[in-house]
Amino acid sequence: MSEIPSLPLPTSLPRDEAMRSWGQAASSYEPDIWEFEYRVHRYLGRMPEAELRARYDGIARNLQTIVSDDRNVIPINSFLSSWYWYRKEHQTRFEFFLRNLQFHRPLPVIVRRDLSAASARPRSPNAGDVLFRYGERKWLQGLVDLGRLRMKSAKEYALMEKDPARQDDEQIKHSYSPGQYVTITMTDGREAHPTSDLKYSTSGTDYFLYCVSMDWDPHLFDDFSGTDCCVVIKHPDEFARRLERAAANLLPGWYFHYCPVEYFDTHERRRNERVDNAMSKDFRFAHQREYRFIFAGFGKAATGFIELELGPLHDIAELHMRP
């Protein structure tokens, strides 16, 4: 029996073989087990209250847009799974309970989203078989008609910190280990115990970046200031081929890469989870379902932005106005 009530949970679980492949059982999807796991490893125990509230708000935002029937069958350890977010919500709210803190908001109510007006949908979560660029028509009309776009450097995005949808640091990714479980052995053999969580920072090469989303979501029109339309890229591989060709003269020798972003919990990293400064993001942004095209310099400086012209994209992209 769990100590706090859970949100209404999905009625379906991943297939038995999928759970076994990750060392899980049906009990791994039960709130009382989540509470037991959390008492054993209280990874939010030293998080300041304001940050705890912000963390919960981010999880609630993701629950509203990511949870769906096709994600209920994905094992709980993946951020693509509905169950992943139910567990995060429950354990974060459990920390409020353990501290005897007054809860700051109503519990999220998960409702089935009406996407009947969607211009296109991916075949499955994270498929990347169709992509969506949200923005202003004055820029996106040029993308469809001329293939005109701007790729910004990671440094340039760092200057956009006032935009809530772009507040993640694109140059350095941070994660934390709960200090109460860490012992540091000094050079003289003495042991020290941190008084706060340990912070780890991951940096990497400079790069230029072009961001899109992997799903149609009316809420994303509100996330980015001034957004009134969306370009649907129906053939991402062909788009990537034209993008790489257009940048060949400007960025000779740069490494080109495109794939979905990996989201991670900054306070509960999975075992052997890799965090990359260019392709990993704080899980509070997971509702964006981001897909990235990057040119990485590996020793070459990326500053400001570059403007490219791919040629007309009418054969692989469509412009849709905000519903």
C-alpha positions in Angstrom: 0.0 0.0 0.0 1.5 3.3 -1.0 1.8 6.1 1.5 0.5 8.8 -0.9 -2.2 8.3 -3.5 -1.1 7.9 -7.1 -2.4 9.5 -10.2 -4.8 7.2 -12.2 -2.4 4.9 -13.9 -2.5 3.2 -17.3 -4.2 -0.2 -17.4 -1.7 -1.8 -19.8 1.9 -2.8 -19.1 4.9 -3.5 -21.4 5.1 -7.1 -22.7 6.6 -9.5 -20.3 9.7 -10.1 -22.4 10.3 -6.3 -22.7 10.2 -6.0 -18.9 12.4 -9.0 -18.4 15.0 -7.6 -20.8 15.5 -4.8 -18.3 15.3 -6.9 -15.2 11.8 -5.7 -14.4 8.6 -7.3 -13.2 5.0 -6.1 -13.0 5.8 -4.9 -9.5 8.2 -2.4 -11.0 5.1 -0.5 -12.1 3.5 -0.2 -8.7 3.5 3.0 -6.6 4.4 1.3 -3.4 7.6 -0.1 -5.0 8.4 3.4 -6.3 8.2 4.7 -2.8 10.4 1.9 -1.5 13.0 2.6 -4.1 12.9 6.3 -3.3 13.3 5.7 0.5 16.4 3.6 -0.4 17.8 6.3 -2.7 16.4 9.7 -1.8 17.9 11.5 -4.8 15.8 14.7 -4.2 16.4 14.9 -0.5 18.7 18.0 -0.7 17.0 19.8 -3.5 15.9 23.3 -2.5 12.1 23.7 -2.2 11.8 26.2 -5.1 13.7 23.7 -7.4 11.5 20.9 -6.2 8.4 22.8 -7.2 9.8 23.7 -10.6 10.8 20.0 -11.1 7.3 18.9 -10.4 5.8 21.6 -12.7 8.0 20.3 -15.5 7.0 16.7 -15.0 3.3 17.7 -14.9 3.8 19.6 -18.2 5.3 16.5 -19.8 2.6 14.3 -18.5 0.0 16.4 -20.3 1.6 16.0 -23.7 3.8 12.8 -23.7 1.6 10.2 -22.0 -0.4 8.1 -24.6 -1.5 4.5 -25.2 1.4 3.7 -27.6 3.9 4.8 -24.8 2.3 2.6 -22.1 4.0 -0.4 -23.6 7.5 1.0 -23.4 9.5 -0.1 -20.3 9.6 2.3 -17.4 13.3 3.1 -17.6 12.9 5.0 -20.9 11.8 8.6 -21.0 9.7 7.6 -24.0 7.5 5.6 -21.6 4.3 6.9 -20.0 5.3 4.9 -17.0 8.6 6.8 -16.7 6.7 10.0 -16.1 4.2 8.5 -13.7 7.1 7.2 -11.6 8.9 10.6 -11.7 5.7 12.4 -10.7 5.0 10.1 -7.8 8.5 10.1 -6.4 8.8 13.9 -6.7 5.5 14.3 -4.9 6.6 11.8 -2.3 9.5 14.1 -1.5 7.0 16.8 -0.6 5.3 14.3 1.7 8.5 13.2 3.4 9.4 16.9 4.1 5.8 17.6 5.3 5.6 20.5 2.7 2.4 22.0 1.6 1.8 21.0 -2.0 1.8 24.1 -4.3 -0.6 23.1 -7.0 -3.5 20.8 -8.1 -2.5 17.4 -9.3 -2.3 17.1 -13.1 -5.4 15.6 -14.8 -4.4 13.5 -17.8 -6.9 13.8 -20.7 -6.8 12.2 -24.1 -5.6 14.8 -26.6 -7.6 15.5 -29.6 -5.2 15.4 -32.5 -7.8 14.9 -35.3 -6.7 18.2 -36.8 -3.1 17.3 -37.0 -1.5 17.8 -40.4 0.6 14.7 -39.9 1.7 12.3 -37.1 4.7 10.1 -36.6 4.3 6.3 -36.9 5.5 5.8 -33.3 7.2 7.7 -30.5 10.6 9.1 -31.5 10.3 7.7 -35.0 11.5 10.9 -36.7 9.8 9.9 -39.9 8.1 13.3 -40.1 9.3 16.5 -38.5 7.7 19.8 -37.5 9.3 23.3 -37.5 7.2 25.7 -35.4 7.7 29.4 -36.0 6.6 32.6 -37.7 5.2 32.6 -41.2 7.5 35.5 -42.2 10.4 33.1 -41.8 8.9 29.8 -42.5 7.4 30.8 -45.9 11.0 31.3 -47.0 11.9 27.8 -45.7 9.3 26.2 -47.9 9.7 28.4 -51.0 13.5 28.8 -51.0 14.8 26.4 -48.4 16.1 29.4 -46.5 17.1 28.7 -42.9 19.4 29.8 -40.2 21.5 27.5 -38.1 22.7 29.0 -34.8 25.7 28.2 -32.8 25.4 26.7 -29.3 26.9 30.0 -28.0 24.1 31.9 -29.7 21.4 29.8 -28.0 23.1 30.6 -24.7 22.2 34.2 -25.3 18.5 33.4 -25.6 18.1 32.6 -21.9 15.0 34.8 -21.5 13.0 32.5 -23.8 11.5 29.8 -21.5 11.5 27.2 -24.3 15.2 27.6 -24.9 16.6 28.0 -21.4 18.7 24.8 -21.5 22.5 25.4 -21.7 23.5 24.1 -25.1 27.3 24.1 -24.3 27.4 22.4 -20.9 25.0 19.8 -19.4 24.8 19.4 -15.7 23.8 16.4 -13.5 23.9 15.7 -9.8 24.5 12.9 -7.3 22.8 13.1 -3.9 25.6 14.1 -1.5 24.3 12.1 1.4 25.4 8.9 -0.4 28.8 10.1 -1.3 32.1 9.7 0.6 35.2 11.5 -0.6 38.6 10.1 0.5 41.2 12.8 0.8 44.9 12.3 -0.1 45.8 11.8 3.5 43.2 9.0 3.9 40.6 11.1 5.8 36.9 10.8 4.7 34.8 13.8 3.9 31.0 13.9 3.4 29.6 16.6 1.1 27.0 19.0 2.6 25.2 19.3 -0.7 24.7 17.4 -3.9 27.7 16.8 -6.2 27.5 18.6 -9.6 28.9 17.0 -12.7 29.3 19.0 -15.9 29.7 17.7 -19.4 31.0 19.8 -22.2 32.1 19.1 -25.8 32.8 20.5 -29.2 31.3 23.7 -30.6 28.5 23.1 -33.1 25.8 24.8 -35.3 22.2 23.6 -34.7 18.8 23.5 -36.3 16.0 22.3 -34.2 12.6 20.7 -35.1 10.0 18.7 -33.2 8.9 15.1 -33.9 5.2 15.6 -33.4 2.3 17.9 -34.1 1.3 19.6 -30.8 -1.0 22.6 -30.6 0.7 23.5 -27.3 4.0 24.0 -29.0 2.6 27.0 -30.8 2.5 28.7 -27.4 6.0 27.6 -26.4 7.9 29.7 -28.9 7.2 33.4 -29.0 5.3 34.7 -32.1 4.7 31.2 -33.5 1.7 31.2 -36.0 2.5 28.3 -38.3 4.4 25.1 -38.7 6.3 23.5 -41.6 5.8 19.8 -41.8 8.9 18.1 -43.2 7.6 14.9 -44.8 11.0 13.4 -45.9 13.6 14.1 -43.1 16.4 12.1 -44.8 16.0 14.1 -48.0 15.9 17.3 -46.0 19.1 16.3 -44.3 20.8 15.5 -47.6 20.0 19.0 -49.0 21.0 20.7 -45.7 24.4 18.9 -45.8 25.0 19.8 -49.4 24.0 23.5 -48.8 26.5 23.8 -46.0 29.4 22.0 -47.8 31.2 25.2 -48.8 30.7 27.0 -45.6 31.7 24.2 -43.3 34.2 22.0 -45.0 35.4 19.1 -42.9 32.7 19.6 -40.2 30.8 16.5 -39.0 27.1 16.4 -39.9 24.7 14.5 -37.7 20.9 14.3 -37.2 18.8 12.3 -34.8 16.3 12.7 -31.9 17.4 14.4 -28.6 17.9 12.1 -25.6 16.3 13.5 -22.4 17.7 12.7 -19.0 16.9 13.3 -15.4 19.6 15.6 -14.0 19.1 14.1 -10.5 18.6 10.4 -11.3 20.9 9.2 -14.1 20.4 5.7 -15.3 23.4 3.3 -15.0 25.9 3.9 -17.8 23.7 6.6 -19.2 25.7 8.8 -21.6 25.2 12.5 -21.6 26.3 14.6 -24.6 26.4 18.3 -24.7 24.9 18.5 -28.2 22.3 15.7 -28.2 21.2 15.4 -24.6 18.7 17.7 -22.7 17.2 18.2 -19.3 14.1 16.1 -19.1 11.9 19.1 -18.3 12.0 19.9 -22.0 10.8 16.4 -23.1 7.4 17.7 -24.2 9.2 19.4 -27.1 10.1 16.0 -28.6 13.1 17.6 -30.2 15.0 16.4 -33.3 18.3 18.0 -34.2 20.5 18.7 -37.2 24.0 19.6 -36.1 27.4 20.4 -37.7 30.1 19.8 -35.1 33.5 21.5 -35.4 35.7 19.3 -33.2 38.3 22.0 -32.6 36.8 24.6 -35.0 35.0 27.5 -33.4 31.2 27.9 -34.0 30.0 31.4 -33.3 26.9 33.5 -34.3 25.0 31.8 -37.0 25.1 30.7 -40.6 22.4 31.2 -43.3 21.7 28.4 -45.8 19.6 28.1 -48.9 18.6 24.5 -49.8 16.3 25.3 -52.7 12.5 25.0 -52.9 11.1 22.3 -50.6 7.6 22.0 -51.9 8.2 18.4 -52.8 9.2 17.4 -49.2 7.6 20.0 -46.9 4.3 21.8 -46.3 3.3 25.0 -44.5 0.4 24.8 -42.1 -1.1 27.7 -40.2 -1.8 27.6 -36.5 -5.2 25.8 -35.9 
